[in-house]
Amino acid sequence: MTIRQTLEALAAELNTPCVTISLNTHRTHPDNAQDIILLKNLINEAEERLISEFGKRDVAPLLEKLSSIEVDVNYNLDSLHIYLSNDTEEIIRSPWAVEQNKVAISDSFDVRPLIKTLNRSEEYLILLLSQSGVHLYEALNDEITHEMQNDDFPFSENSHFIIESEKRSDSKSMDNMVREFLNKVDKAVVNVHNETGLHCVVICTEDNYSRLMQVADNPAIYIGHANIDYNNTPAHQLAKQSWVIVEERQQIKRAEAIEEMKEAVAHGNVLTSLQDIYQASIDGRGDLLIVHQDFSQPVVMTSDRTFELVTETGNDNVIDDITSNIAWNVMAKKGQVIFTSQDEIKDLGEIVLKTRY
């Protein structure tokens, strides 16, 4: 599942109890040796709290899940998130640090770290069209997370060859065969896009990319192209090439979103008060939310629709960052969310919401 699909599933779950463990981690040795100790301490804390709050017998299956958690620290990024209930077991690595290493036990999961990961990261597909076959990868930022393997992918070599020797010299016949093959590839990519919502960067020759665009059922799902280097196609190189394209697209989208927000100010449908923004988000009025990536605000809820600002996180009843809740409300109701480092948005405020009405 994509991060968004995982987030939606975790956010929808209500279970007693739901255990969330979040901790900052390290990408390299020897620093990642600390992660093993920290994770063990947090698991012990979770076990003690479960036994204290629910009794050992009632949470025995969950305690067994906790005791069997294994994480290979050699693949750690900047934070690690573990979601456990009687029905769920998810371990998620994130390229974004958390404010605090902690255990949360409630009747729902603490998904705020995933919201930030989703909004500050980009998941996309990488399609590799090479002489030896066709491969489709799922990527997160500048790293490939896994290769798609289903009824379609990977494709073997182009099977659309021409047996008759006289037709091999017929460039039009050869071109038609390649187009037919690329049309099948495109339909397989469209199926994955429809399931995941992810867009695709293509690594291939200029000619094959041009042909693919001509036969594509939905060219809009392809967001760019990089030339293939047949001498250098390991996963990290493909991700590096693709990430350049995705980053450029992100910058354009952020700039366009800021301009859209500025234009909306003149029409009087932009909110800058945090309380107003929160209430509009839960009412489904949020069309475009822009948050400066350095901004966060802990609060204590005073009702379903109101809160008080506080300065300390990690205390009982404190929501560490209300912007994450706002972002999820906007996203869940089909609005757009942008986290940006561009200080230009601060002319309007560190968090601003364009409303639908």
C-alpha positions, 0 to 999 in steps of 0.5 A: 500500500502507498503511504496515503492508503496506509494512513487512511486505513490506520486513521479509520481504525477504532480499536481498544487498545491501539498502540503507537510507538514513534522514535527518531532513528539513524541512517548509518552505523554506528549511530543506528546501534542506539536505535535498538536500545531506544526501541526496546525501552519504548516497547517495554514502556508500552508493555508496562502501560498495557498491563497497568491499564488493561490487565495482562490477560486481556492484552495477551495477544497484543503483548505477544505482538510487541515482544516479537517486533523485529526491525533491521536498523540498517534500513532505518531513515530518520524516524520509525513508527509502529502501529499495533492493535489486535487487528493491525501490525504496521512498521513504517520508516519515515524520512522526517524526524518526530518532535518526541520519542513516545508511546501512545495508547488509545482507542485510535492510532496517532497518525500525525507523523504519517500525515507529515510524511505524506505531505512533505514527501512524494510517492510516485512510480518509475517506469524503466523501458529497457532492451532487456524488459520493462520494470515498474518501481514504487519510489518515495522521494529519492529512494525506490521502495520496491519493485511492482510484481503482479500479473503485468510487471515485470515485462520480458523483452519486447515480444513484438518482433517480426519473423519474416526477414523482409519485414524487419527492414520495414521501419513502419512495421517495426514502429507499429510493433513497438507502439503496440507493445508500448500500448500494452505497457501503458495499459498496465501502468494505468491499472497501477495508477488507478489503484494507487493514484501515483503518477509516473516518471519514465526512464527510456530513450527519447524515441520510446518516450515519444511513442509512449505519449502517442499511444497513452490512454491517459498521458497526464499520469506521466510527469516526466522523462529521463534518458536511459543510460544502459551502462548505469541502471541500478535502482539508486541511479533510477531514483536519482534521475527521477527525483530531479524531475519530481522535485522540479514539479513540486516546486512548480506546484508550490509556486502555483499554489501560493499564487492561487492563495494570493488571488483568493485573498481578493475574493475574501475566501482565505482564512488565517486564524488557526481556530477558523482554519480548524473549524473550516477543515472539519466542516469540509470547506478546505480547498487549499491549505498551505503550511510553512514547514517550520510551523507547528502548534500544540493545543489542548481541545476545549470542545469538538471545535475549539482549542487553547494554544499551549507551549509544551508538547507531550503532556496529557490531553495535548495535541502536539501539532494541530496543523497535522489534524487540520491537514488530515481533515482537508485531505480526507475531504478532497482538499489540497495540502502543501507544506512549503519552505518558501518564506513568501507564504509568510506574507499571508501567515504561516498557515493559510486556508483557501475555502470552497465557500 
